[in-house]
Amino acid sequence: MYRWEITRAALEQRVVAIVRSDTYDGAAATADSLLSAGISSLEISLTTPFALELVSSLRREVGAEAVIGAGTVLDAASARLAVDAGARYLVAPNLDAGVVATAHRYGVPVFAGVATPTEAVRALELGVDVLKLFPASAHEPGWVKDVRAALPQAAVLPTGGISIADAPDWIAAGAVGVGMGSALSGGDREEVAKRAADLLARLAAV
């Protein structure tokens, strides 16, 4: 698949679910709950122990049914390891030219962190596929609307502190999706399933 095809698939539901845990088993259980709930785009944070092993395992298990990416990819070395592990896309809280160059060399899209219009323009110049507004909790949905008025070509993915209730507001403001962690994945499988169904319905209604 081309980078744009992977990006489109990763954002099809307009939500990227972030999997982060103190243990491999905890992350694996969270990923399983999210996938069972119908979430099709998972970002496995490299802050999780043995995160790359989980990326590889999930890729083998889900095949083309879900898009598995790696998150918190801070440098070129981590980017190459994530690509080798099978990550379909890379996500970072920061903007690093080495991560973008490494990922793009192998046809993998990058969702890199920005927090200002200047950083957004720099990211676009580097060829970043999606601009991850981070932390979104420091902004309002109007930020997306205002920035995209000047940069309509920018695909913005707000992440950090977003709830199920306000997720639709970000989409309505022009975001291509939202990144969500524990607000979506916390609790047992039944809770995750109910929360995911609620979120997907809200996003589909925007």
Secondary structure by P-SEA (a helix, b strand, c coil): ccaaaaaaaaacccbbbbbbcccaaaaaaaaaaaaaacccbbbbbccccaaaaaaaaaaaaccccccccccccccaaaaaaaaaacccbbbbccccaaaaaaaaaaccccccccccaaaaaaaaaacccbbbccccccccaaaaaaaaacccccbbbbbccccccaaaaaaaacccbbbbccccccccaaaaaaaaaaaaaaaaac
